[in-house]
Amino acid sequence: MEVHLKPETESRLNELASQTGRPTDELVEDAMAGYLAEMSQIRKMLEYRYEDLKQNRVLPVDGEEVFTRVRKKSGNDTNRA
């Protein structure tokens, strides 16, 4: 398999390889393995949450209401008087 990186990313990868003494292909392999494991875990969590919604074990919350609540809690409510 061949992977094409942006020059900036490739430069950062080469720098990390130089600093750690590890080959770039090993660093890429480790990074991809971690990324894929994380994506798999997130996918499973989303599937469980979707099933919870379908089975009415949890109720959906309006997205705008969530943003309003977060803004109020963080003190960044731009709609305040």
Order of alpha helices (4+ residues) and beta strands (2+ residues): alpha-alpha-alpha
